[in-house]
Amino acid sequence: TLSSSSAASDVYKRQMSFVREFIAHLFPRMVRRNDLKLTYTFCLGGLAFTAFLLLMASGLLLLFYYQPTAEGAFASILFLEEQVTGGKYLRSLHRISSHALLVLLFLHTLRVIWTGAYRPPRQLNWLIGFALLCLAVFAGYTGYLLPMDQLALWATQTGMELLHTLPGGGVLHAFLVPDGIGGTLSLLRFYALHIVVLPSAMLVLISLHFYRVRKDKGVLPYL
């Protein structure tokens, strides 16, 4: 009983340490004056996180109007843009934020490679960051189908054809589009991945990424 209680206490302490480190990364106790200047890094990680927050906020508002059905998806987009005040702006904000997130993550990855920030002891955080980039690309791809216009169908069809070239691609294809591109079940699976599975996984990895930045002392000596 004592050993189980001690183990539970250790798990609780580690969880609280993770939360404290994550909050401390977002709100550091001090910032050097020189670190506020624009440099070649341009705070790319922080800008990417800001784009992610914009995506979450705009996506949450879009949920109130979008219909995840093969018959109603495109009609709901038209209603949003033509009948809802600010609807066209909201959808544009969501789309531009997704583009910005991918560009910023890509540039951030290049910066890490260029400066050698993937070397020990930061190799684990490098893998976490790379996984975040892959999830962001996949999230963008799943969201591309949701408007259900002609461009979305063609782009998704192209991606699904390319999937067959990968090992195990046939299995993934059967899972993602069991009833064909634009089918009701396929749309629901893309929708679930886009609004629940992938954002949740990204949030977990972002929290872990921030935690590891502080754990590895990052590039800031006062962390």
MDAnalysis code that builds the backbone (N, CA, C; Angstrom):
import MDAnalysis as mda
import numpy as np

u = mda.Universe.empty(669, n_residues=223, atom_resindex=np.repeat(np.arange(223), 3), trajectory=True)
u.add_TopologyAttr("name", ["N", "CA", "C"] * 223)
u.add_TopologyAttr("resid", np.arange(1, 224))
u.add_TopologyAttr("resname", ["THR", "LEU", "SER", "SER", "SER", "SER", "ALA", "ALA", "SER", "ASP", "VAL", "TYR", "LYS", "ARG", "GLN", "MET", "SER", "PHE", "VAL", "ARG", "GLU", "PHE", "ILE", "ALA", "HIS", "LEU", "PHE", "PRO", "ARG", "MET", "VAL", "ARG", "ARG", "ASN", "ASP", "LEU", "LYS", "LEU", "THR", "TYR", "THR", "PHE", "CYS", "LEU", "GLY", "GLY", "LEU", "ALA", "PHE", "THR", "ALA", "PHE", "LEU", "LEU", "LEU", "MET", "ALA", "SER", "GLY", "LEU", "LEU", "LEU", "LEU", "PHE", "TYR", "TYR", "GLN", "PRO", "THR", "ALA", "GLU", "GLY", "ALA", "PHE", "ALA", "SER", "ILE", "LEU", "PHE", "LEU", "GLU", "GLU", "GLN", "VAL", "THR", "GLY", "GLY", "LYS", "TYR", "LEU", "ARG", "SER", "LEU", "HIS", "ARG", "ILE", "SER", "SER", "HIS", "ALA", "LEU", "LEU", "VAL", "LEU", "LEU", "PHE", "LEU", "HIS", "THR", "LEU", "ARG", "VAL", "ILE", "TRP", "THR", "GLY", "ALA", "TYR", "ARG", "PRO", "PRO", "ARG", "GLN", "LEU", "ASN", "TRP", "LEU", "ILE", "GLY", "PHE", "ALA", "LEU", "LEU", "CYS", "LEU", "ALA", "VAL", "PHE", "ALA", "GLY", "TYR", "THR", "GLY", "TYR", "LEU", "LEU", "PRO", "MET", "ASP", "GLN", "LEU", "ALA", "LEU", "TRP", "ALA", "THR", "GLN", "THR", "GLY", "MET", "GLU", "LEU", "LEU", "HIS", "THR", "LEU", "PRO", "GLY", "GLY", "GLY", "VAL", "LEU", "HIS", "ALA", "PHE", "LEU", "VAL", "PRO", "ASP", "GLY", "ILE", "GLY", "GLY", "THR", "LEU", "SER", "LEU", "LEU", "ARG", "PHE", "TYR", "ALA", "LEU", "HIS", "ILE", "VAL", "VAL", "LEU", "PRO", "SER", "ALA", "MET", "LEU", "VAL", "LEU", "ILE", "SER", "LEU", "HIS", "PHE", "TYR", "ARG", "VAL", "ARG", "LYS", "ASP", "LYS", "GLY", "VAL", "LEU", "PRO", "TYR", "LEU"])
u.atoms.positions = np.array([
    [0.829, -1.203, 0.000],
    [0.000, 0.000, 0.000],
    [0.866, 1.255, 0.000],
    [1.920, 1.209, 0.819],
    [2.829, 2.349, 0.887],
    [3.532, 2.566, -0.443],
    [3.931, 1.449, -1.094],
    [4.638, 1.576, -2.369],
    [3.724, 2.147, -3.446],
    [2.463, 1.689, -3.489],
    [1.519, 2.211, -4.476],
    [1.218, 3.681, -4.214],
    [1.103, 4.041, -2.933],
    [0.853, 5.445, -2.588],
    [2.036, 6.314, -2.983],
    [3.258, 5.797, -2.781],
    [4.462, 6.543, -3.158],
    [4.555, 6.709, -4.668],
    [4.189, 5.653, -5.399],
    [4.230, 5.721, -6.861],
    [3.228, 6.744, -7.374],
    [2.031, 6.736, -6.778],
    [1.015, 7.706, -7.190],
    [1.461, 9.130, -6.895],
    [2.154, 9.297, -5.766],
    [2.655, 10.626, -5.409],
    [3.719, 11.095, -6.402],
    [4.581, 10.170, -6.832],
    [5.619, 10.521, -7.803],
    [5.002, 10.914, -9.141],
    [3.977, 10.180, -9.565],
    [3.297, 10.509, -10.828],
    [2.664, 11.880, -10.746],
    [2.028, 12.181, -9.617],
    [1.388, 13.483, -9.421],
    [2.412, 14.611, -9.467],
    [3.569, 14.385, -8.822],
    [4.621, 15.410, -8.813],
    [5.146, 15.664, -10.221],
    [5.317, 14.587, -11.003],
    [5.806, 14.758, -12.373],
    [4.786, 15.514, -13.217],
    [3.504, 15.211, -13.022],
    [2.462, 15.906, -13.776],
    [2.428, 17.388, -13.427],
    [2.534, 17.702, -12.144],
    [2.527, 19.102, -11.733],
    [3.767, 19.825, -12.235],
    [4.899, 19.121, -12.257],
    [6.123, 19.722, -12.798],
    [5.962, 20.051, -14.271],
    [5.310, 19.137, -15.007],
    [5.055, 19.367, -16.432],
    [4.194, 20.602, -16.628],
    [3.123, 20.729, -15.836],
    [2.220, 21.873, -15.955],
    [2.947, 23.168, -15.611],
    [3.755, 23.161, -14.535],
    [4.464, 24.370, -14.131],
    [5.453, 24.808, -15.204],
    [6.176, 23.848, -15.785],
    [7.146, 24.182, -16.824],
    [6.447, 24.742, -18.067],
    [5.296, 24.184, -18.413],
    [4.555, 24.655, -19.571],
    [4.079, 26.090, -19.361],
    [3.516, 26.377, -18.195],
    [3.037, 27.728, -17.896],
    [4.205, 28.711, -17.828],
    [5.309, 28.258, -17.222],
    [6.478, 29.135, -17.100],
    [7.071, 29.465, -18.460],
    [6.924, 28.554, -19.434],
    [7.431, 28.839, -20.774],
    [6.586, 29.912, -21.460],
    [5.278, 29.864, -21.234],
    [4.399, 30.870, -21.822],
    [4.530, 32.212, -21.117],
    [4.773, 32.178, -19.816],
    [4.888, 33.405, -19.023],
    [6.193, 33.368, -18.209],
    [7.330, 33.616, -18.848],
    [8.617, 33.544, -18.139],
    [8.730, 34.634, -17.079],
    [9.505, 34.354, -16.049],
    [9.645, 35.306, -14.937],
    [10.453, 36.523, -15.337],
    [11.269, 36.403, -16.377],
    [12.048, 37.543, -16.849],
    [12.432, 37.321, -18.309],
    [12.633, 38.412, -19.027],
    [13.058, 38.359, -20.417],
    [14.156, 39.393, -20.616],
    [15.259, 38.974, -21.209],
    [16.344, 39.906, -21.460],
    [15.971, 40.896, -22.560],
    [16.500, 42.100, -22.458],
    [16.204, 43.127, -23.445],
    [16.626, 42.686, -24.846],
    [17.786, 42.035, -24.948],
    [18.293, 41.614, -26.255],
    [17.408, 40.566, -26.918],
    [16.697, 39.787, -26.084],
    [15.845, 38.739, -26.638],
    [14.552, 39.283, -27.242],
    [14.267, 40.567, -27.005],
    [13.085, 41.191, -27.580],
    [13.348, 41.773, -28.961],
    [14.612, 41.790, -29.366],
    [14.953, 42.325, -30.677],
    [14.677, 41.284, -31.761],
    [14.316, 41.782, -32.955],
    [14.128, 40.886, -34.084],
    [15.475, 40.345, -34.540],
    [15.549, 39.026, -34.648],
    [16.772, 38.383, -35.105],
    [16.416, 37.442, -36.249],
    [17.380, 36.622, -36.654],
    [17.126, 35.702, -37.754],
    [16.099, 34.632, -37.394],
    [15.835, 34.426, -36.100],
    [14.854, 33.414, -35.708],
    [13.430, 33.954, -35.797],
    [13.241, 35.283, -35.576],
    [11.929, 35.924, -35.664],
    [10.881, 35.250, -34.784],
    [11.286, 34.606, -33.714],
    [10.333, 33.943, -32.813],
    [9.377, 33.051, -33.610],
    [9.933, 32.244, -34.508],
    [9.102, 31.451, -35.407],
    [8.221, 30.455, -34.650],
    [8.762, 29.863, -33.579],
    [7.961, 28.925, -32.801],
    [6.772, 29.607, -32.140],
    [7.000, 30.792, -31.578],
    [5.912, 31.531, -30.948],
    [4.875, 31.997, -31.949],
    [5.324, 32.418, -33.134],
    [4.390, 32.826, -34.184],
    [3.561, 31.633, -34.671],
    [4.202, 30.466, -34.780],
    [3.469, 29.263, -35.182],
    [2.410, 28.907, -34.143],
    [2.742, 29.053, -32.874],
    [1.770, 28.772, -31.811],
    [0.605, 29.759, -31.868],
    [0.902, 31.025, -32.185],
    [-0.153, 32.021, -32.339],
    [-1.081, 31.661, -33.494],
    [-0.504, 31.215, -34.616],
    [-1.323, 30.782, -35.753],
    [-2.188, 29.588, -35.375],
    [-1.646, 28.687, -34.562],
    [-2.410, 27.530, -34.109],
    [-3.597, 27.962, -33.242],
    [-3.380, 28.934, -32.368],
    [-4.475, 29.438, -31.534],
    [-5.558, 30.098, -32.385],
    [-5.152, 30.839, -33.419],
    [-6.124, 31.440, -34.331],
    [-6.926, 30.362, -35.058],
    [-6.239, 29.301, -35.440],
    [-6.921, 28.180, -36.092],
    [-7.960, 27.562, -35.163],
    [-7.584, 27.355, -33.915],
    [-8.507, 26.749, -32.954],
    [-9.725, 27.643, -32.730],
    [-9.489, 28.954, -32.559],
    [-10.584, 29.873, -32.283],
    [-11.521, 30.003, -33.484],
    [-10.957, 30.206, -34.672],
    [-11.792, 30.343, -35.868],
    [-12.500, 29.033, -36.207],
    [-11.801, 27.905, -36.018],
    [-12.420, 26.610, -36.284],
    [-13.583, 26.332, -35.355],
    [-13.455, 26.761, -34.102],
    [-14.543, 26.571, -33.143],
    [-15.787, 27.335, -33.577],
    [-15.598, 28.542, -34.090],
    [-16.743, 29.329, -34.561],
    [-17.345, 28.726, -35.830],
    [-16.498, 28.169, -36.696],
    [-17.003, 27.555, -37.928],
    [-17.872, 26.331, -37.645],
    [-17.630, 25.682, -36.503],
    [-18.424, 24.500, -36.154],
    [-19.913, 24.815, -36.026],
    [-20.245, 26.063, -35.715],
    [-21.644, 26.421, -35.506],
    [-22.430, 26.457, -36.816],
    [-21.726, 26.469, -37.949],
    [-22.410, 26.588, -39.233],
    [-22.153, 25.416, -40.174],
    [-21.064, 24.718, -39.979],
    [-20.706, 23.670, -40.933],
    [-21.558, 22.416, -40.732],
    [-21.991, 21.801, -41.838],
    [-22.745, 20.551, -41.800],
    [-21.884, 19.432, -42.394],
    [-21.440, 18.480, -41.586],
    [-20.550, 17.421, -42.095],
    [-21.305, 16.313, -42.818],
    [-22.034, 16.689, -43.860],
    [-22.737, 15.706, -44.685],
    [-22.399, 15.959, -46.140],
    [-22.462, 14.906, -46.932],
    [-22.125, 15.043, -48.351],
    [-23.069, 16.014, -49.055],
    [-24.323, 16.096, -48.603],
    [-25.301, 16.972, -49.244],
    [-25.258, 18.394, -48.697],
    [-24.923, 18.546, -47.417],
    [-25.033, 19.866, -46.795],
    [-23.741, 20.621, -46.616],
    [-22.580, 19.994, -46.837],
    [-21.295, 20.643, -46.566],
    [-21.111, 21.900, -47.408],
    [-21.215, 21.751, -48.715],
    [-20.991, 22.898, -49.598],
    [-22.053, 23.969, -49.395],
    [-23.298, 23.545, -49.177],
    [-24.381, 24.507, -48.948],
    [-24.141, 25.307, -47.671],
    [-23.600, 24.658, -46.638],
    [-23.329, 25.369, -45.388],
    [-22.209, 26.391, -45.560],
    [-21.232, 26.081, -46.434],
    [-20.163, 27.036, -46.707],
    [-20.718, 28.252, -47.441],
    [-21.595, 28.010, -48.412],
    [-22.218, 29.117, -49.130],
    [-23.057, 29.981, -48.190],
    [-23.792, 29.328, -47.294],
    [-24.600, 30.073, -46.327],
    [-23.710, 30.918, -45.420],
    [-22.608, 30.355, -44.983],
    [-21.687, 31.077, -44.107],
    [-21.151, 32.326, -44.796],
    [-20.741, 32.175, -46.044],
    [-20.106, 33.293, -46.745],
    [-21.108, 34.341, -47.218],
    [-22.334, 33.935, -47.524],
    [-23.292, 34.862, -48.137],
    [-24.325, 35.411, -47.160],
    [-24.642, 34.658, -46.097],
    [-25.729, 35.062, -45.209],
    [-25.267, 35.481, -43.815],
    [-24.123, 34.971, -43.371],
    [-23.656, 35.253, -42.007],
    [-22.751, 36.477, -42.017],
    [-23.029, 37.411, -41.135],
    [-22.200, 38.611, -41.024],
    [-20.778, 38.238, -40.592],
    [-19.813, 38.611, -41.405],
    [-18.419, 38.289, -41.098],
    [-18.037, 36.861, -41.399],
    [-18.959, 36.095, -42.001],
    [-18.683, 34.683, -42.267],
    [-17.559, 34.482, -43.259],
    [-17.526, 35.289, -44.305],
    [-16.465, 35.161, -45.299],
    [-15.114, 35.496, -44.692],
    [-15.096, 36.520, -43.833],
    [-13.862, 36.883, -43.129],
    [-13.413, 35.759, -42.210],
    [-14.361, 35.141, -41.508],
    [-14.025, 34.064, -40.582],
    [-13.410, 32.877, -41.312],
    [-14.006, 32.495, -42.429],
    [-13.466, 31.370, -43.180],
    [-12.092, 31.712, -43.755],
    [-11.927, 32.951, -44.231],
    [-10.631, 33.378, -44.763],
    [-9.573, 33.388, -43.663],
    [-9.958, 33.814, -42.467],
    [-9.027, 33.814, -41.344],
    [-8.561, 32.396, -41.030],
    [-9.480, 31.455, -41.060],
    [-9.135, 30.061, -40.781],
    [-8.197, 29.511, -41.853],
    [-8.481, 29.818, -43.093],
    [-7.654, 29.321, -44.190],
    [-6.253, 29.954, -44.164],
    [-6.184, 31.269, -43.969],
    [-4.889, 31.950, -43.949],
    [-4.068, 31.511, -42.744],
    [-4.729, 31.295, -41.615],
    [-4.015, 30.829, -40.416],
    [-3.403, 29.451, -40.649],
    [-4.121, 28.597, -41.377],
    [-3.583, 27.264, -41.666],
    [-2.354, 27.366, -42.559],
    [-2.411, 28.247, -43.556],
    [-1.241, 28.448, -44.415],
    [-0.074, 29.008, -43.615],
    [-0.376, 29.988, -42.754],
    [0.674, 30.603, -41.943],
    [1.316, 29.585, -41.009],
    [0.494, 28.705, -40.423],
    [1.030, 27.692, -39.514],
    [2.024, 26.789, -40.232],
    [1.670, 26.336, -41.430],
    [2.550, 25.435, -42.173],
    [3.835, 26.133, -42.570],
    [3.741, 27.373, -43.042],
    [4.939, 28.121, -43.447],
    [5.849, 28.367, -42.247],
    [5.259, 28.793, -41.132],
    [6.056, 29.092, -39.943],
    [6.706, 27.840, -39.371],
    [5.978, 26.721, -39.350],
    [6.565, 25.473, -38.865],
    [7.715, 25.020, -39.764],
    [7.542, 25.181, -41.068],
    [8.598, 24.802, -42.007],
    [9.834, 25.673, -41.807],
    [9.636, 26.985, -41.668],
    [10.766, 27.882, -41.443],
    [11.428, 27.612, -40.091],
    [10.618, 27.316, -39.094],
    [11.151, 26.988, -37.769],
    [12.009, 25.715, -37.836],
    [11.549, 24.733, -38.607],
    [12.314, 23.500, -38.785],
    [13.640, 23.782, -39.482],
    [13.612, 24.631, -40.501],
    [14.841, 24.998, -41.200],
    [15.811, 25.721, -40.263],
    [15.258, 26.579, -39.409],
    [16.117, 27.302, -38.455],
    [16.794, 26.336, -37.492],
    [16.041, 25.339, -37.029],
    [16.610, 24.348, -36.114],
    [17.742, 23.578, -36.801],
    [17.524, 23.205, -38.059],
    [18.555, 22.484, -38.811],
    [19.772, 23.381, -39.038],
    [19.519, 24.638, -39.428],
    [20.603, 25.562, -39.762],
    [21.483, 25.854, -38.553],
    [20.872, 25.993, -37.377],
    [21.627, 26.336, -36.178],
    [22.095, 25.115, -35.392],
    [21.730, 23.904, -35.853],
    [22.148, 22.697, -35.150],
    [21.461, 22.499, -33.815],
    [20.251, 23.066, -33.660],
    [19.543, 22.962, -32.384],
    [18.934, 21.584, -32.159],
    [19.139, 20.671, -33.092],
    [18.641, 19.304, -32.942],
    [19.648, 18.407, -32.227],
    [20.830, 18.927, -31.965],
    [21.874, 18.107, -31.357],
    [21.572, 17.852, -29.870],
    [22.213, 16.814, -29.277],
    [22.017, 16.520, -27.854],
    [22.284, 17.768, -27.020],
    [21.467, 18.015, -25.988],
    [20.423, 17.119, -25.447],
    [19.032, 17.382, -26.022],
    [18.950, 18.007, -27.196],
    [17.656, 18.429, -27.723],
    [17.118, 17.497, -28.802],
    [17.712, 16.323, -28.962],
    [17.277, 15.450, -30.051],
    [15.832, 14.980, -29.883],
    [15.388, 14.776, -28.627],
    [13.996, 14.363, -28.406],
    [13.034, 15.466, -28.832],
    [13.366, 16.695, -28.490],
    [12.493, 17.813, -28.865],
    [12.471, 18.024, -30.373],
    [13.576, 17.696, -31.025],
    [13.600, 17.761, -32.484],
    [12.588, 16.782, -33.086],
    [12.522, 15.578, -32.538],
    [11.570, 14.579, -33.012],
    [10.138, 15.017, -32.742],
    [9.911, 15.623, -31.577],
    [8.573, 16.125, -31.253],
    [8.170, 17.224, -32.229],
    [9.090, 18.135, -32.510],
    [8.796, 19.209, -33.449],
    [8.527, 18.694, -34.847],
    [9.289, 17.698, -35.279],
    [9.073, 17.129, -36.606],
    [7.712, 16.428, -36.684],
    [7.337, 15.758, -35.599],
    [6.019, 15.121, -35.545],
    [4.911, 16.172, -35.626],
    [5.130, 17.324, -34.994],
    [4.163, 18.413, -35.075],
    [4.000, 18.912, -36.511],
    [5.113, 19.027, -37.220],
    [5.060, 19.449, -38.617],
    [4.254, 18.455, -39.455],
    [4.481, 17.174, -39.251],
    [3.750, 16.144, -39.998],
    [2.259, 16.183, -39.678],
    [1.919, 16.355, -38.402],
    [0.510, 16.427, -38.016],
    [-0.165, 17.665, -38.610],
    [0.572, 18.782, -38.652],
    [0.010, 20.008, -39.213],
    [-0.282, 19.841, -40.703],
    [0.616, 19.175, -41.417],
    [0.390, 18.920, -42.837],
    [-0.841, 18.029, -43.027],
    [-0.948, 16.991, -42.220],
    [-2.083, 16.072, -42.324],
    [-3.391, 16.768, -41.946],
    [-3.327, 17.647, -40.928],
    [-4.521, 18.397, -40.527],
    [-4.993, 19.311, -41.653],
    [-4.033, 19.956, -42.324],
    [-4.391, 20.795, -43.455],
    [-5.018, 19.988, -44.581],
    [-4.489, 18.791, -44.791],
    [-5.021, 17.936, -45.854],
    [-6.451, 17.478, -45.539],
    [-6.699, 17.078, -44.298],
    [-8.050, 16.633, -43.932],
    [-9.046, 17.776, -44.009],
    [-8.587, 18.990, -43.708],
    [-9.487, 20.133, -43.782],
    [-9.799, 20.559, -45.200],
    [-8.948, 20.163, -46.140],
    [-9.141, 20.586, -47.526],
    [-10.401, 19.981, -48.143],
    [-10.786, 18.801, -47.682],
    [-11.960, 18.143, -48.246],
    [-13.269, 18.735, -47.736],
    [-13.254, 19.306, -46.549],
    [-14.496, 19.667, -45.862],
    [-15.415, 20.608, -46.639],
    [-14.902, 21.589, -47.409],
    [-15.841, 22.434, -48.170],
    [-16.622, 21.664, -49.232],
    [-16.087, 20.527, -49.690],
    [-16.755, 19.667, -50.663],
    [-17.044, 20.385, -51.980],
    [-16.171, 21.318, -52.383],
    [-16.288, 21.890, -53.711],
    [-15.437, 21.059, -54.678],
    [-15.420, 21.461, -55.943],
    [-14.724, 20.660, -56.939],
    [-13.223, 20.599, -56.688],
    [-12.646, 21.743, -56.276],
    [-11.208, 21.772, -55.998],
    [-10.857, 20.843, -54.847],
    [-11.696, 20.827, -53.806],
    [-11.450, 19.957, -52.657],
    [-11.483, 18.495, -53.064],
    [-12.442, 18.126, -53.903],
    [-12.552, 16.732, -54.342],
    [-11.354, 16.320, -55.188],
    [-10.921, 17.192, -56.096],
    [-9.770, 16.870, -56.940],
    [-8.491, 16.747, -56.110],
    [-8.280, 17.696, -55.181],
    [-7.075, 17.674, -54.366],
    [-7.027, 16.430, -53.475],
    [-8.164, 16.075, -52.898],
    [-8.215, 14.888, -52.046],
    [-7.991, 13.624, -52.869],
    [-8.550, 13.589, -54.054],
    [-8.357, 12.442, -54.942],
    [-6.882, 12.269, -55.284],
    [-6.199, 13.375, -55.561],
    [-4.765, 13.314, -55.866],
    [-3.978, 12.776, -54.677],
    [-4.299, 13.280, -53.484],
    [-3.608, 12.809, -52.289],
    [-3.837, 11.342, -52.015],
    [-5.052, 10.880, -52.233],
    [-5.358, 9.474, -52.010],
    [-4.644, 8.570, -53.015],
    [-4.472, 9.057, -54.239],
    [-3.735, 8.278, -55.230],
    [-2.257, 8.188, -54.856],
    [-1.699, 9.279, -54.354],
    [-0.302, 9.266, -53.914],
    [-0.113, 8.353, -52.705],
    [-1.159, 8.213, -51.895],
    [-1.075, 7.369, -50.707],
    [-0.787, 5.916, -51.071],
    [-1.235, 5.483, -52.231],
    [-1.020, 4.107, -52.666],
    [0.454, 3.796, -52.901],
    [1.277, 4.836, -53.087],
    [2.702, 4.614, -53.332],
    [3.472, 4.337, -52.044],
    [2.859, 4.555, -50.899],
    [3.524, 4.351, -49.616],
    [3.290, 2.939, -49.097],
    [4.227, 2.413, -48.293],
    [3.993, 1.104, -47.663],
    [2.758, 1.168, -46.762],
    [1.869, 0.242, -46.931],
    [0.635, 0.243, -46.150],
    [-0.368, 1.281, -46.610],
    [-0.116, 1.900, -47.752],
    [-1.015, 2.949, -48.233],
    [-2.402, 2.448, -48.553],
    [-2.499, 1.209, -49.019],
    [-3.811, 0.660, -49.330],
    [-4.694, 0.546, -48.105],
    [-4.098, 0.172, -46.973],
    [-4.860, 0.057, -45.729],
    [-5.352, 1.429, -45.277],
    [-4.454, 2.429, -45.338],
    [-4.842, 3.789, -44.953],
    [-5.921, 4.335, -45.883],
    [-5.792, 4.030, -47.162],
    [-6.795, 4.491, -48.132],
    [-8.166, 3.903, -47.804],
    [-8.192, 2.626, -47.485],
    [-9.462, 1.972, -47.160],
    [-10.064, 2.539, -45.878],
    [-9.211, 2.948, -44.938],
    [-9.709, 3.513, -43.684],
    [-10.234, 4.930, -43.879],
    [-9.514, 5.751, -44.653],
    [-9.877, 7.158, -44.798],
    [-11.069, 7.360, -45.728],
    [-11.117, 6.599, -46.806],
    [-12.197, 6.796, -47.785],
    [-12.877, 5.461, -48.097],
    [-13.566, 4.887, -47.134],
    [-14.195, 3.569, -47.351],
    [-15.302, 3.590, -48.392],
    [-15.945, 4.746, -48.576],
    [-17.034, 4.826, -49.555],
    [-16.713, 5.804, -50.681],
    [-15.408, 6.016, -50.939],
    [-15.000, 6.887, -52.035],
    [-14.845, 8.333, -51.613],
    [-14.114, 9.106, -52.429],
    [-13.891, 10.518, -52.134],
    [-15.222, 11.258, -52.121],
    [-15.494, 11.964, -51.045],
    [-16.727, 12.730, -50.941],
    [-17.906, 11.945, -50.407],
    [-17.715, 10.663, -50.111],
    [-18.787, 9.873, -49.524],
    [-19.085, 10.325, -48.100],
    [-20.259, 9.984, -47.618],
    [-20.666, 10.438, -46.283],
    [-19.728, 9.938, -45.195],
    [-19.390, 8.655, -45.232],
    [-18.511, 8.098, -44.213],
    [-17.102, 8.675, -44.326],
    [-16.621, 8.859, -45.539],
    [-15.290, 9.444, -45.739],
    [-15.240, 10.868, -45.195],
    [-16.277, 11.652, -45.484],
    [-16.322, 13.025, -44.993],
    [-16.348, 13.058, -43.474],
    [-17.103, 12.158, -42.852],
    [-17.169, 12.120, -41.395],
    [-15.813, 11.776, -40.783],
    [-15.077, 10.872, -41.434],
    [-13.762, 10.499, -40.905],
    [-12.771, 11.656, -41.048],
    [-12.790, 12.337, -42.159],
    [-11.935, 13.508, -42.329],
    [-12.320, 14.590, -41.323],
    [-13.617, 14.752, -41.109],
    [-14.122, 15.759, -40.176],
    [-13.677, 15.454, -38.743],
    [-13.816, 14.202, -38.326],
    [-13.403, 13.813, -36.972],
    [-11.903, 13.986, -36.786],
    [-11.138, 13.592, -37.777],
    [-9.690, 13.770, -37.700],
    [-9.329, 15.242, -37.611],
    [-10.021, 16.065, -38.390],
    [-9.655, 17.477, -38.495],
    [-9.997, 18.275, -37.248],
    [-11.131, 17.980, -36.615],
    [-11.575, 18.825, -35.505],
    [-11.299, 18.233, -34.126],
    [-11.009, 16.923, -34.041],
    [-10.813, 16.308, -32.722],
    [-9.448, 15.635, -32.608],
    [-9.215, 14.634, -33.435],
    [-8.031, 13.783, -33.264],
    [-6.731, 14.560, -33.460],
    [-6.588, 15.207, -34.597],
    [-5.334, 15.891, -34.911],
    [-5.086, 17.118, -34.028],
    [-6.081, 17.992, -33.783],
    [-5.832, 19.109, -32.862],
    [-5.469, 18.652, -31.457],
    [-6.108, 17.593, -30.973],
    [-5.786, 17.085, -29.629],
    [-4.359, 16.565, -29.584],
    [-3.962, 15.808, -30.607],
    [-2.599, 15.294, -30.654],
    [-1.596, 16.439, -30.745],
    [-1.925, 17.469, -31.517],
    [-1.027, 18.611, -31.644],
    [-0.903, 19.378, -30.335],
    [-2.004, 19.517, -29.612],
    [-1.951, 20.202, -28.314],
    [-1.044, 19.461, -27.334],
    [-1.145, 18.142, -27.327],
    [-0.294, 17.344, -26.442],
    [1.175, 17.525, -26.815],
    [1.483, 17.464, -28.106],
    [2.867, 17.601, -28.547],
    [3.398, 19.019, -28.336],
    [2.544, 20.021, -28.514],
    [2.967, 21.399, -28.269],
    [3.326, 21.588, -26.802],
    [2.475, 21.052, -25.911],
    [2.769, 21.149, -24.476],
    [4.086, 20.446, -24.144],
    [4.273, 19.259, -24.711],
    [5.504, 18.522, -24.470],
    [6.704, 19.246, -25.074],
    [6.507, 19.871, -26.220],
    [7.580, 20.623, -26.875],
    [8.030, 21.799, -26.010],
    [7.069, 22.557, -25.482],
    [7.406, 23.682, -24.611],
    [8.096, 23.198, -23.336],
    [7.604, 22.087, -22.815],
    [8.207, 21.531, -21.606],
    [9.666, 21.143, -21.842],
    [9.928, 20.501, -22.984],
    [11.297, 20.077, -23.284],
    [12.214, 21.258, -23.563],
    [11.660, 22.340, -24.116],
    [12.478, 23.534, -24.330],
    [13.052, 24.022, -23.009],
    [12.216, 24.073, -21.994],
    [12.686, 24.499, -20.674],
    [13.549, 23.427, -20.016],
    [13.178, 22.178, -20.214],
    [13.944, 21.090, -19.619],
    [15.359, 21.055, -20.161],
    [15.484, 21.317, -21.462],
    [16.807, 21.307, -22.100],
    [17.473, 22.671, -22.061],
    [16.803, 23.638, -21.405],
    [17.285, 25.012, -21.251],
    [17.250, 25.801, -22.554],
    [16.759, 25.215, -23.615],
    [16.537, 25.947, -24.852],
    [17.722, 26.753, -25.292],
    [17.458, 27.972, -25.768],
    [18.525, 28.865, -26.173],
    [18.594, 30.073, -25.260],
    [17.750, 30.089, -24.211],
    [17.719, 31.217, -23.303],
    [18.331, 30.831, -21.964],
    [19.367, 31.513, -21.527],
    [20.082, 31.119, -20.310],
    [19.296, 31.293, -19.024],
    [18.218, 32.090, -19.047],
    [17.492, 32.327, -17.805],
    [16.344, 31.369, -17.591],
    [16.118, 30.427, -18.526],
    [15.029, 29.468, -18.351],
    [15.283, 28.546, -17.165],
])
